[in-house]
Structures are given as C-alpha cells and as structure tokens.
Amino acid sequence: MKTPAPSRALDALRELTPARVGLGRAGASMPTDALLAFTLDHARARDAVHTAFDAPHLVAKLAGLGLQVGEVSSQAQSRRDYLRRPDLGRMLDADSRRALEKQGGSASEIAIVIGDGLSPAAVNVHAVELVRHLAPRLTEAGISLGHVVVASGARVALGDEIGAVLGARMVVMLIGERPGLSAPDSLGAYITFAPRIGLTDEKRNCVSNIHGAGLSYDEAAFKIAWLVREGIARGITGVALKDESGTALIPHKPID
C-alpha cells in the first residue's frame, strides 16, 4: 500500500521540531523509513548510556582553561552497578572523600562538578565548552569560582556531598541527561545553594537540553550565571527561585 503524501502543514511542523509527527503508515504499521529511523535513534540512545567517560581528557582540557581540577568517583564501581544501584552514584567512595577533605577549609562561593550521568557522551562533547563560556560570566558577575571536580559514576545528588565537603556556598552540577530518541547527547546543569547530603530535587534549579540542536553554550551559560548570582544573593535555589533570566542582563563579551 502506498503511503499518502504528507500535508504542507505537517511538512512545516517537522521543520520546527525533531519530534516524530505525521509519520504516516503502511497498512497497520509505520512506513519502513520511519521504523528504521526509530531503530537507529534508539540504538544511539543506548550507546550514549554506555559510552566510556573520558575523565582524564576532561581534566586536561579544564586545566587548559586555567582551572584547578580534581577527580573523584562515586561508590558505583562499574557501569553495571551505576545503572542498577542509583544510590551508589549519590555517594563518594572513601578515597575520594578523603582527598576532597584535604582540599576543604578554604570555602568558596561556587564549586563546579562535572559528572558522567546517564549520557557520558553528552559530557565528553559539551562540558568543557560550557565551562569555557560560563567561567567569564561568573567572573563578571563578581562570583569567585573555586573548585572544579570531575566525578565518575555520578548522579545529581553526588554534587551535594562534594559541595558540602569543600565548603562551597553553591554547587553547579553539569551532568549527562537521560538520552532521548531525538537527543542522545543532552547536558543538564543543576544549581543548588548550601549543598548538603540529603537534599531533594525541589531545592535545585535545572537548566537542561544543552546540545547542538537545543540550548546553545552561551544561552545556557547566561541562564546558569543568572541563577547562581541570584541564588547566592537571595540564599535560595529550587522552587523558591524562579528563572527570570529572560528579563535580566549580565554584561558579557562574546567568546570567539
């Protein structure tokens, strides 16, 4: 059976979104092209979850930006443990905690934690460039950037323990988001004031969908810097802090 030609309205809609709309049908099934595209995107999403996290490369690149970078691990000793035991990804292993405790004592306003999350592929590709755009915005907003930590086997809440051990007033957790069929390499940023073990997600602000077809590095850096600045000034993050960055402006010179 021949698949009917799509309408002009559906063609226009497809230009605005990567979502699967108006796929058509062949009898009682999807057209072969749509089915193959779905299968390919599903495979890419699965691959993103299991991509190796290139922590040494990230550490070297971040150090190249003039940042002091440390490396830690959660209690998830393998990717298998990480996926089956989310709780292990929320706690530092003993060696990592001891190493961070030695760095603590000189409290800083903000710590940046970069974790693999559910899409190491996203972090490998986007994290360094986002930090490159974010760091000067924080400096221009008068915020001192303290520690930068690369964390393997990380869930979002691991940033709470890291921030608490380091004595940071705020932690920004950059982490790979759960891969979708249209965005297997999406990066998210979670901003938390007064990090400590046991916090829940209503205490955080999130800037998500940072990838090539989503939020750009500069747009994301602007939103994150605004939330950091306002969060520190008001002493809050999460549901009590609404993202009003669209009505604000942090002076900034564009990065070439």
N, C-alpha and C positions, 0 to 999 in steps of 0.2 A: 504494500500500500504506500502510495506516495505521501510524504509529509507536506501538509499545507504550508504555503509560503507565509512567513510572519508578517504581521501588520506593521505599518510605519510607526505606530505608537510603541510597539514592542521593540523595534529597532532603536528608537530614540531612548527608551528606558535602559536598554543594555549598554548604551554609551555612558550612562550615568552611574552604573553600579556593576561590581563584579559578581553580584548575586545571580543565582540561576533563575531566570524568569522566562516564561514563554518558551520552554524547551521544545514544545510540540510533542508528537507521539507517532509511533509506528505500530498500528494496531492497538494492542493493550499495553505496549511498552514504550520506553523512551527511544528516540532515534539513536542509531549506533554512535554517531559523533558525540552526542551528549553523554551517553553511557561511558564511552572511552575517556572523555574529558573528566568526568566524575571520578573514574577509577584512578586516573593519573594524579588528580589533586588529592585524593585520599592517600595514595602512596607517598606523595610529597609531605603530607601532614605527619604520617607515621615516621618517615625518615627524619623529620625535624626533631621529633621527640628523642630519637636515638643517636643523633649526631654527636660526635665527640666534642666536649667542651675544651676549647683551646685556651686554658687559663694562662700558661706561660706566655703565649703570644699577646694576650690582653695586658698582662703585667708589663711586658716590654714596651708595648705601644703607649700605655698610660704613663709610664716612666718617661717616655719620649716627649710627653706634653709638660714635663717638669713637675709631675705629681709624685708624692711619696706613696708607694703602693705596697700593700701587704696581701698575702694569700692565705686563705683558710678553707676548711672543709667542714661539712656537717657530719652528723653521725651515720648518714647513709653511706655505706662503704662501697656500694655498687649502684649502677643504674637500676638494676632489678629491685634492690632494697628501696631506692628512692621512689619508684613507682608504686610499690606495694605498701610501703610504710611512710605515708606523708609526715607522720610525727617526727621521724628521724631527720627529715630535712629541715625541721624547725629548731634544731639544737646543734650547737657547736660540738665537735669532738674535743676530747680533753686536751690534746696537744695544741689545737687552735685557740682554745680559750686561754690557756696559759700564755701563749705567745701574745695574744691581744692584751692580757692583763699587764704585761711588761710595758706595753705602749701606752696604757692608760695613765691617768693622773693629770695630763695637760688637756683639760677639757676644751673642746672646740665647739663652734656653733653647729657645724654640719659634718656628717660623715656620709660618703657615697659608698654603697655596697653594690657590687655587680655580680649577680648570681645567674646560674645557667637556667633554672626553672624548667618549664615544660617544653621550651624550644631553645636549646643551646645554639641552634643555627641562627636564631634572631640575635642573640647576644654576640656571637662571633662576628656578625656582619655590622651591627648597628651601634653597639655600646660605646666604642671609642669615639666615633664621630659625634654621638650625642653629648658625651662629656666634653669634647672639644668645643662644642657650641655653648654648653651650659656653664662651664667654668668662668669665662669672661663676664657672663651676665650676673653671676653671683658676686664676682668681684666688684662690678659696677654698682650693684645694689648694696655694697658695704658688708657683705657676708663672707666671713673667713672660712675657706674650705680646709678642713682638717684632714682626716684620714680617708683614703680610698682603699677599699678592700675587695678583692676578687674571691668569690665564695663558690666552691664546687658542691654539688648536691643540695642546692639551696631552694627552700620555699620562702615565700614572702616574709613570714614571721622570723626567719633567721636574722633579718636585719635588726629586729628589736633587741635580741641578745647582743649582737655586735655593737649596736649603738650604746646600749647600757654599759657594757664592759669598757668601752672607750670614753664614756662620759660625754657623749655628744648631745647637744640640745635637740637635734633633729637628725633623722636618718632618711636618705633618699635611696630606695632600693630599685635598681634597674634590673629587670628580670625578663626572661623569655616567657611570653604568654602562651596559653594553651593553643596549639595550632588549629586554624580553621581551614576549611576547604578552599577559601579564596585568599588566605593569608597565613602560610605556614611559618613565616619569619617575622612575627609581630612582637615588638618590645613594649613592655609596660614600665611605668615609673610609679612607685608607691612612696608617698611622703608622710612621715609620722613624727609628730612632736613628742618630746620626752619619751623616747623609746624605752621599753622595759619588757621583760618576759611576761607573757600572759595577756597582752593587748589583743583585742579583736578588731575585725576589719572596719567597724564604724569609726575607729579612731584614725583612719588613714584617708588621704586623698589619692586618687589614681588618675594618671594621665596615660591613656592606653592607645593602641592602634598606631604605634610608631613604626613605620616601614615605608618602603618605596612608593606604594600606592595609597598610603594612609597619611598620618600626620608627619610633616617634614621635621628634620632635626631642629631647624630654627624655631618653628612653631612650638614644638614640644619643649625646647629649652626655655622659651618665653613663658609658657604656662607653668613649668616646674619652678622657675626662678620666682615667678609671682607668688605661687603657693608657699614656697619656702620663706620668702620675705614676709608675707602676711601672717603665715603660721607662727614665725618667731615673734613678730611684733604683737600678735594677739594672744600668744601662748596656747594655741589650739590647732588641731587639724581634724580631718574627718567630717562627719555630718554637720558639725558646728561651723565649718569653714567652707563657704560656697565659692566656686571658681568664678570670680568676676574679672578675670584677666582680660576679657574682651573689651572692658571699659577702661583699662589701665594701660600704662606705657612705662616700661623700664628702658631708659636710654641705652642704646647699644649700637656699636659699629658692626655692620655685617661682616661675617667671615668670608674671605675669598674662597 
